[in-house]
Amino acid sequence: MIMPTLRIGMKPVARPSVNERLIATAVEICRSGLRIVARIIRIRRDCAWLDELPDYLLRDIGIKRSEISSVTRFGGKTDRDGMWN
């Protein structure tokens, strides 16, 4: 059986096999999972750090103590409507 090839420049390149695509997909799923875990760790770390700050510093930053969880998960306020973005 003749494998279809793609031409890039002057070198023919064979299509990746099913196993290669499966491995690439598995690697991407693992990377995605690691990014999710890293984000969760960062959110918890930032939440703990902000929770340790005194109220006057939180006011300087522009957040209230009750907003720490929202700020670490979803970002900052928009200037237009005062809502978290």
MMTF fields as JSON, N, C-alpha, C and O atoms, coordinates in Angstrom:
{
  "mmtfVersion": "1.0.0",
  "mmtfProducer": "UNKNOWN",
  "numBonds": 339,
  "numAtoms": 340,
  "numGroups": 85,
  "numChains": 1,
  "numModels": 1,
  "chainsPerModel": [1],
  "groupsPerChain": [85],
  "chainIdList": ["A"],
  "bondAtomList": [4, 2, 8, 6, 12, 10, 16, 14, 20, 18, 24, 22, 28, 26, 32, 30, 36, 34, 40, 38, 44, 42, 48, 46, 52, 50, 56, 54, 60, 58, 64, 62, 68, 66, 72, 70, 76, 74, 80, 78, 84, 82, 88, 86, 92, 90, 96, 94, 100, 98, 104, 102, 108, 106, 112, 110, 116, 114, 120, 118, 124, 122, 128, 126, 132, 130, 136, 134, 140, 138, 144, 142, 148, 146, 152, 150, 156, 154, 160, 158, 164, 162, 168, 166, 172, 170, 176, 174, 180, 178, 184, 182, 188, 186, 192, 190, 196, 194, 200, 198, 204, 202, 208, 206, 212, 210, 216, 214, 220, 218, 224, 222, 228, 226, 232, 230, 236, 234, 240, 238, 244, 242, 248, 246, 252, 250, 256, 254, 260, 258, 264, 262, 268, 266, 272, 270, 276, 274, 280, 278, 284, 282, 288, 286, 292, 290, 296, 294, 300, 298, 304, 302, 308, 306, 312, 310, 316, 314, 320, 318, 324, 322, 328, 326, 332, 330, 336, 334],
  "bondOrderList": [1, 1, 1, 1, 1, 1, 1, 1, 1, 1, 1, 1, 1, 1, 1, 1, 1, 1, 1, 1, 1, 1, 1, 1, 1, 1, 1, 1, 1, 1, 1, 1, 1, 1, 1, 1, 1, 1, 1, 1, 1, 1, 1, 1, 1, 1, 1, 1, 1, 1, 1, 1, 1, 1, 1, 1, 1, 1, 1, 1, 1, 1, 1, 1, 1, 1, 1, 1, 1, 1, 1, 1, 1, 1, 1, 1, 1, 1, 1, 1, 1, 1, 1, 1],
  "groupList": [{"groupName": "MET", "atomNameList": ["N", "CA", "C", "O"], "elementList": ["N", "C", "C", "O"], "formalChargeList": [0, 0, 0, 0], "bondAtomList": [1, 0, 2, 1, 3, 2], "bondOrderList": [1, 1, 2], "singleLetterCode": "M", "chemCompType": "L-PEPTIDE LINKING"}, {"groupName": "ILE", "atomNameList": ["N", "CA", "C", "O"], "elementList": ["N", "C", "C", "O"], "formalChargeList": [0, 0, 0, 0], "bondAtomList": [1, 0, 2, 1, 3, 2], "bondOrderList": [1, 1, 2], "singleLetterCode": "I", "chemCompType": "L-PEPTIDE LINKING"}, {"groupName": "PRO", "atomNameList": ["N", "CA", "C", "O"], "elementList": ["N", "C", "C", "O"], "formalChargeList": [0, 0, 0, 0], "bondAtomList": [1, 0, 2, 1, 3, 2], "bondOrderList": [1, 1, 2], "singleLetterCode": "P", "chemCompType": "L-PEPTIDE LINKING"}, {"groupName": "THR", "atomNameList": ["N", "CA", "C", "O"], "elementList": ["N", "C", "C", "O"], "formalChargeList": [0, 0, 0, 0], "bondAtomList": [1, 0, 2, 1, 3, 2], "bondOrderList": [1, 1, 2], "singleLetterCode": "T", "chemCompType": "L-PEPTIDE LINKING"}, {"groupName": "LEU", "atomNameList": ["N", "CA", "C", "O"], "elementList": ["N", "C", "C", "O"], "formalChargeList": [0, 0, 0, 0], "bondAtomList": [1, 0, 2, 1, 3, 2], "bondOrderList": [1, 1, 2], "singleLetterCode": "L", "chemCompType": "L-PEPTIDE LINKING"}, {"groupName": "ARG", "atomNameList": ["N", "CA", "C", "O"], "elementList": ["N", "C", "C", "O"], "formalChargeList": [0, 0, 0, 0], "bondAtomList": [1, 0, 2, 1, 3, 2], "bondOrderList": [1, 1, 2], "singleLetterCode": "R", "chemCompType": "L-PEPTIDE LINKING"}, {"groupName": "GLY", "atomNameList": ["N", "CA", "C", "O"], "elementList": ["N", "C", "C", "O"], "formalChargeList": [0, 0, 0, 0], "bondAtomList": [1, 0, 2, 1, 3, 2], "bondOrderList": [1, 1, 2], "singleLetterCode": "G", "chemCompType": "PEPTIDE LINKING"}, {"groupName": "LYS", "atomNameList": ["N", "CA", "C", "O"], "elementList": ["N", "C", "C", "O"], "formalChargeList": [0, 0, 0, 0], "bondAtomList": [1, 0, 2, 1, 3, 2], "bondOrderList": [1, 1, 2], "singleLetterCode": "K", "chemCompType": "L-PEPTIDE LINKING"}, {"groupName": "VAL", "atomNameList": ["N", "CA", "C", "O"], "elementList": ["N", "C", "C", "O"], "formalChargeList": [0, 0, 0, 0], "bondAtomList": [1, 0, 2, 1, 3, 2], "bondOrderList": [1, 1, 2], "singleLetterCode": "V", "chemCompType": "L-PEPTIDE LINKING"}, {"groupName": "ALA", "atomNameList": ["N", "CA", "C", "O"], "elementList": ["N", "C", "C", "O"], "formalChargeList": [0, 0, 0, 0], "bondAtomList": [1, 0, 2, 1, 3, 2], "bondOrderList": [1, 1, 2], "singleLetterCode": "A", "chemCompType": "L-PEPTIDE LINKING"}, {"groupName": "SER", "atomNameList": ["N", "CA", "C", "O"], "elementList": ["N", "C", "C", "O"], "formalChargeList": [0, 0, 0, 0], "bondAtomList": [1, 0, 2, 1, 3, 2], "bondOrderList": [1, 1, 2], "singleLetterCode": "S", "chemCompType": "L-PEPTIDE LINKING"}, {"groupName": "ASN", "atomNameList": ["N", "CA", "C", "O"], "elementList": ["N", "C", "C", "O"], "formalChargeList": [0, 0, 0, 0], "bondAtomList": [1, 0, 2, 1, 3, 2], "bondOrderList": [1, 1, 2], "singleLetterCode": "N", "chemCompType": "L-PEPTIDE LINKING"}, {"groupName": "GLU", "atomNameList": ["N", "CA", "C", "O"], "elementList": ["N", "C", "C", "O"], "formalChargeList": [0, 0, 0, 0], "bondAtomList": [1, 0, 2, 1, 3, 2], "bondOrderList": [1, 1, 2], "singleLetterCode": "E", "chemCompType": "L-PEPTIDE LINKING"}, {"groupName": "CYS", "atomNameList": ["N", "CA", "C", "O"], "elementList": ["N", "C", "C", "O"], "formalChargeList": [0, 0, 0, 0], "bondAtomList": [1, 0, 2, 1, 3, 2], "bondOrderList": [1, 1, 2], "singleLetterCode": "C", "chemCompType": "L-PEPTIDE LINKING"}, {"groupName": "ASP", "atomNameList": ["N", "CA", "C", "O"], "elementList": ["N", "C", "C", "O"], "formalChargeList": [0, 0, 0, 0], "bondAtomList": [1, 0, 2, 1, 3, 2], "bondOrderList": [1, 1, 2], "singleLetterCode": "D", "chemCompType": "L-PEPTIDE LINKING"}, {"groupName": "TRP", "atomNameList": ["N", "CA", "C", "O"], "elementList": ["N", "C", "C", "O"], "formalChargeList": [0, 0, 0, 0], "bondAtomList": [1, 0, 2, 1, 3, 2], "bondOrderList": [1, 1, 2], "singleLetterCode": "W", "chemCompType": "L-PEPTIDE LINKING"}, {"groupName": "TYR", "atomNameList": ["N", "CA", "C", "O"], "elementList": ["N", "C", "C", "O"], "formalChargeList": [0, 0, 0, 0], "bondAtomList": [1, 0, 2, 1, 3, 2], "bondOrderList": [1, 1, 2], "singleLetterCode": "Y", "chemCompType": "L-PEPTIDE LINKING"}, {"groupName": "PHE", "atomNameList": ["N", "CA", "C", "O"], "elementList": ["N", "C", "C", "O"], "formalChargeList": [0, 0, 0, 0], "bondAtomList": [1, 0, 2, 1, 3, 2], "bondOrderList": [1, 1, 2], "singleLetterCode": "F", "chemCompType": "L-PEPTIDE LINKING"}],
  "groupTypeList": [0, 1, 0, 2, 3, 4, 5, 1, 6, 0, 7, 2, 8, 9, 5, 2, 10, 8, 11, 12, 5, 4, 1, 9, 3, 9, 8, 12, 1, 13, 5, 10, 6, 4, 5, 1, 8, 9, 5, 1, 1, 5, 1, 5, 5, 14, 13, 9, 15, 4, 14, 12, 4, 2, 14, 16, 4, 4, 5, 14, 1, 6, 1, 7, 5, 10, 12, 1, 10, 10, 8, 3, 5, 17, 6, 6, 7, 3, 14, 5, 14, 6, 0, 15, 11],
  "groupIdList": [1, 2, 3, 4, 5, 6, 7, 8, 9, 10, 11, 12, 13, 14, 15, 16, 17, 18, 19, 20, 21, 22, 23, 24, 25, 26, 27, 28, 29, 30, 31, 32, 33, 34, 35, 36, 37, 38, 39, 40, 41, 42, 43, 44, 45, 46, 47, 48, 49, 50, 51, 52, 53, 54, 55, 56, 57, 58, 59, 60, 61, 62, 63, 64, 65, 66, 67, 68, 69, 70, 71, 72, 73, 74, 75, 76, 77, 78, 79, 80, 81, 82, 83, 84, 85],
  "secStructList": [7, 7, 7, 7, 3, 3, 3, 3, 6, 6, 3, 3, 3, 3, 7, 7, 7, 2, 2, 2, 2, 2, 2, 2, 2, 2, 2, 2, 2, 2, 2, 2, 2, 2, 2, 2, 2, 2, 2, 2, 2, 2, 2, 2, 2, 2, 2, 2, 2, 2, 2, 2, 1, 7, 2, 2, 2, 2, 2, 2, 2, 6, 7, 7, 4, 4, 4, 2, 2, 2, 2, 2, 2, 2, 7, 7, 5, 7, 6, 6, 6, 1, 7, 5, 7],
  "xCoordList": [0.841, 0.0, 0.885, 1.863, 0.555, 1.332, 0.739, -0.463, 1.617, 1.19, 1.06, 1.948, -0.006, -0.104, 0.935, 1.214, 1.489, 2.511, 2.12, 1.397, 2.609, 2.46, 3.809, 4.842, 3.814, 5.091, 5.273, 4.423, 6.391, 6.772, 8.131, 9.112, 8.181, 9.427, 9.739, 8.915, 10.89, 11.307, 11.266, 11.496, 10.974, 11.006, 9.593, 8.721, 9.34, 8.028, 7.902, 8.851, 6.741, 6.502, 5.282, 4.219, 5.439, 4.339, 3.376, 3.791, 2.102, 1.113, 1.411, 1.885, 1.14, 1.371, 0.431, -0.723, 0.937, 0.125, -0.897, -0.853, -1.805, -2.836, -2.181, -2.589, -1.169, -0.482, 0.192, 0.155, 0.806, 1.459, 0.443, 0.7, -0.708, -1.754, -2.32, -2.621, -2.468, -2.959, -2.001, -2.431, -0.709, 0.3, 0.293, 0.368, 0.203, 0.174, -1.047, -0.95, -2.184, -3.4, -3.252, -3.655, -2.676, -2.472, -1.528, -1.754, -0.479, 0.467, -0.241, -0.031, -1.071, -1.784, -2.772, -2.933, -3.428, -4.342, -3.577, -4.046, -2.401, -1.577, -1.134, -1.175, -0.711, -0.313, -1.468, -1.298, -2.64, -3.822, -4.125, -4.434, -4.036, -4.254, -3.253, -3.609, -1.991, -0.958, -1.214, -0.992, -1.683, -2.003, -3.143, -3.126, -4.126, -5.251, -4.768, -5.149, -3.937, -3.398, -2.553, -2.655, -1.723, -0.894, -1.759, -1.428, -2.867, -3.773, -4.428, -4.546, -4.851, -5.461, -4.471, -4.831, -3.235, -2.2, -1.959, -1.843, -1.882, -1.653, -2.807, -2.58, -4.035, -5.204, -5.181, -5.421, -4.896, -4.852, -3.729, -3.908, -2.569, -1.433, -1.749, -1.501, -2.301, -2.639, -3.73, -3.687, -4.707, -5.785, -5.223, -5.607, -4.321, -3.71, -2.872, -2.889, -2.138, -1.289, -2.137, -1.825, -3.212, -4.079, -4.802, -5.041, -5.146, -5.852, -4.967, -5.481, -3.654, -2.724, -2.519, -2.029, -2.888, -2.67, -3.646, -4.785, -3.203, -4.127, -5.141, -4.918, -6.238, -7.331, -6.89, -7.345, -6.011, -5.611, -4.839, -4.95, -4.061, -3.368, -4.346, -4.204, -5.32, -6.338, -7.104, -7.421, -7.403, -8.069, -7.193, -7.689, -5.87, -4.95, -4.971, -4.89, -5.078, -5.142, -6.486, -6.585, -7.521, -8.842, -9.808, -10.762, -9.561, -10.481, -10.871, -10.181, -11.979, -12.433, -12.07, -11.864, -11.996, -11.644, -12.623, -12.226, -13.889, -14.893, -14.734, -15.322, -13.953, -13.769, -12.513, -12.264, -11.72, -10.447, -10.637, -9.897, -11.601, -11.844, -12.187, -11.673, -13.048, -13.432, -12.267, -12.093, -11.471, -10.343, -9.333, -8.842, -9.024, -8.013, -8.509, -7.706, -9.808, -10.334, -10.633, -10.359, -11.197, -11.748, -11.056, -11.362, -10.154, -9.45, -9.904, -10.483, -9.636, -9.902, -11.173, -11.891, -11.442, -12.637, -12.413, -11.284, -13.476, -13.399, -13.653, -14.382, -13.077, -13.278, -14.687, -15.217, -15.288, -16.57, -17.719, -18.459, -17.879, -19.075, -18.786, -19.722, -17.519, -17.193, -17.408, -17.296, -17.713, -17.93, -16.609, -15.705, -16.519, -15.312, -15.342, -16.383, -14.201, -14.139, -13.42, -13.272],
  "yCoordList": [-1.173, 0.0, 1.234, 1.297, 2.202, 3.43, 4.456, 4.72, 5.038, 6.053, 7.403, 7.774, 8.13, 9.473, 10.374, 10.245, 11.26, 12.152, 13.602, 13.926, 14.45, 15.886, 16.428, 15.934, 17.416, 17.996, 19.344, 20.229, 19.472, 20.736, 21.064, 20.362, 22.125, 22.442, 21.336, 21.02, 20.759, 19.689, 18.318, 17.306, 18.27, 16.997, 16.444, 17.152, 15.196, 14.61, 14.248, 13.758, 14.493, 14.208, 13.292, 13.615, 12.148, 11.191, 11.671, 12.324, 11.355, 11.685, 10.904, 9.77, 11.494, 10.759, 9.554, 9.612, 8.486, 7.28, 7.481, 8.471, 6.539, 6.6, 6.584, 7.332, 5.738, 5.669, 6.992, 7.429, 7.628, 8.911, 9.976, 10.784, 9.987, 10.949, 10.661, 11.589, 9.382, 8.995, 9.457, 9.983, 9.262, 9.69, 11.21, 11.739, 11.914, 13.382, 13.876, 14.841, 13.233, 13.61, 13.344, 14.169, 12.196, 11.864, 12.862, 13.267, 13.255, 14.237, 15.576, 16.232, 15.982, 17.252, 17.217, 18.22, 16.103, 15.965, 16.082, 16.731, 15.457, 15.564, 17.004, 17.491, 17.683, 19.084, 19.933, 20.798, 19.683, 20.435, 20.2, 21.142, 18.966, 18.649, 19.331, 19.822, 19.364, 20.042, 21.538, 22.152, 22.133, 23.568, 23.845, 24.855, 22.964, 23.139, 23.051, 23.872, 22.064, 21.908, 23.123, 23.623, 23.604, 24.778, 26.002, 26.802, 26.162, 27.293, 27.2, 28.207, 26.016, 25.83, 26.174, 26.837, 25.733, 26.036, 27.537, 28.093, 28.204, 29.647, 30.396, 31.339, 29.993, 30.65, 30.512, 31.486, 29.321, 29.112, 29.909, 30.477, 29.955, 30.708, 32.194, 32.85, 32.728, 34.151, 34.501, 35.562, 33.615, 33.838, 33.913, 34.788, 33.002, 33.003, 34.259, 34.846, 34.676, 35.864, 37.113, 37.933, 37.259, 38.428, 38.408, 39.461, 37.232, 37.12, 37.568, 37.998, 37.473, 37.892, 39.401, 39.932, 40.096, 41.541, 42.266, 41.828, 43.378, 44.175, 44.906, 45.075, 45.325, 45.959, 47.207, 47.437, 48.021, 49.252, 48.965, 49.727, 47.882, 47.532, 46.989, 47.26, 46.233, 45.755, 46.93, 46.921, 47.95, 49.151, 49.843, 50.325, 49.896, 50.515, 49.755, 50.366, 48.453, 47.628, 47.826, 47.728, 48.105, 48.353, 47.191, 47.069, 46.331, 45.209, 45.157, 45.695, 44.505, 44.27, 42.846, 41.987, 42.609, 41.265, 40.209, 39.082, 40.577, 39.622, 39.317, 38.356, 40.117, 39.926, 39.142, 38.896, 38.745, 38.078, 36.822, 36.606, 36.012, 34.776, 35.067, 34.405, 36.048, 36.402, 36.979, 36.675, 37.814, 38.445, 37.392, 37.448, 36.448, 35.449, 34.491, 33.963, 34.252, 33.326, 33.993, 33.421, 35.206, 35.794, 37.058, 37.52, 37.636, 38.825, 40.083, 40.026, 41.219, 42.504, 43.159, 42.628, 44.33, 45.094, 45.815, 46.179, 46.018, 46.86, 48.298, 48.525, 49.255, 50.664, 51.129, 52.022, 50.537, 51.005, 50.79, 51.729, 49.574, 49.284, 48.785, 48.501, 48.673, 48.233, 46.753, 46.292, 46.005, 44.556, 43.827, 44.328, 42.645, 41.824, 41.239, 40.775, 41.263, 40.662, 39.354, 38.704],
  "zCoordList": [0.0, 0.0, 0.0, 0.745, -0.818, -0.925, 0.037, 0.019, 0.891, 1.85, 1.14, 0.372, 1.374, 0.806, 1.463, 2.655, 0.702, 1.25, 1.012, 0.07, 1.874, 1.719, 1.309, 1.762, 0.473, 0.061, 0.751, 0.663, 1.432, 2.041, 1.462, 1.709, 0.699, 0.013, -0.976, -1.835, -0.869, -1.771, -1.104, -1.765, 0.214, 0.933, 1.096, 1.598, 0.687, 0.953, 2.435, 3.047, 2.993, 4.402, 4.493, 3.964, 5.166, 5.31, 6.387, 7.343, 6.241, 7.26, 8.531, 8.459, 9.703, 10.947, 11.049, 10.623, 11.609, 11.767, 12.88, 13.61, 12.997, 14.04, 15.416, 16.305, 15.6, 16.892, 17.24, 18.39, 16.246, 16.51, 16.89, 17.782, 16.222, 16.569, 17.953, 18.703, 18.298, 19.618, 20.712, 21.738, 20.491, 21.46, 21.589, 22.698, 20.461, 20.498, 21.263, 22.021, 21.075, 21.792, 23.291, 24.112, 23.648, 25.061, 25.727, 26.867, 25.022, 25.564, 25.775, 26.795, 24.825, 24.957, 26.113, 26.809, 26.332, 27.472, 28.785, 29.72, 28.863, 30.077, 30.317, 31.447, 29.251, 29.388, 29.877, 30.737, 29.327, 29.731, 31.213, 31.943, 31.647, 33.058, 33.961, 35.032, 33.535, 34.329, 34.41, 35.453, 33.305, 33.335, 34.306, 35.009, 34.351, 35.277, 36.72, 37.555, 37.014, 38.377, 38.75, 39.871, 37.83, 38.104, 38.382, 39.258, 37.648, 37.877, 39.248, 39.946, 39.639, 40.961, 42.064, 43.037, 41.92, 42.916, 42.991, 44.083, 41.825, 41.805, 42.456, 43.213, 42.174, 42.771, 44.288, 45.001, 44.784, 46.247, 46.892, 47.97, 46.238, 46.769, 46.823, 47.835, 45.73, 45.683, 46.684, 47.307, 46.841, 47.795, 49.22, 49.995, 49.557, 50.892, 51.098, 52.18, 50.067, 50.173, 50.394, 51.257, 49.613, 49.773, 51.119, 51.712, 51.595, 52.871, 54.038, 55.07, 53.885, 54.939, 54.976, 55.972, 53.906, 53.865, 54.789, 54.954, 55.397, 56.216, 55.315, 54.116, 55.914, 55.167, 54.413, 53.293, 55.006, 54.334, 53.045, 52.085, 53.005, 51.763, 50.717, 49.524, 51.166, 50.23, 49.624, 48.435, 50.452, 49.927, 48.899, 47.881, 49.163, 48.198, 46.869, 45.803, 46.932, 45.722, 45.029, 43.806, 45.823, 45.261, 45.41, 44.643, 46.403, 46.634, 48.106, 48.972, 48.36, 49.724, 50.114, 49.257, 51.402, 51.881, 51.353, 51.058, 51.236, 50.749, 49.254, 48.757, 48.538, 47.099, 46.743, 45.563, 47.726, 47.459, 46.609, 45.649, 46.948, 46.197, 44.743, 43.841, 44.508, 43.14, 42.351, 41.171, 43.01, 42.327, 41.878, 40.75, 42.738, 42.384, 41.318, 40.549, 41.251, 40.239, 38.909, 37.854, 38.946, 37.73, 37.249, 36.15, 38.002, 37.54, 38.251, 39.336, 37.627, 38.258, 37.781, 36.934, 38.344, 37.984, 36.659, 36.328, 35.913, 34.732, 35.169, 36.134, 34.489, 34.835, 34.509, 35.17, 33.505, 32.972, 33.944, 34.239, 34.447, 35.234, 36.649, 37.396, 37.033, 38.369, 38.614, 39.75, 37.574, 37.706, 37.49, 36.821, 38.065, 37.868, 36.463, 35.998, 35.792, 34.458, 34.492, 33.457]
}
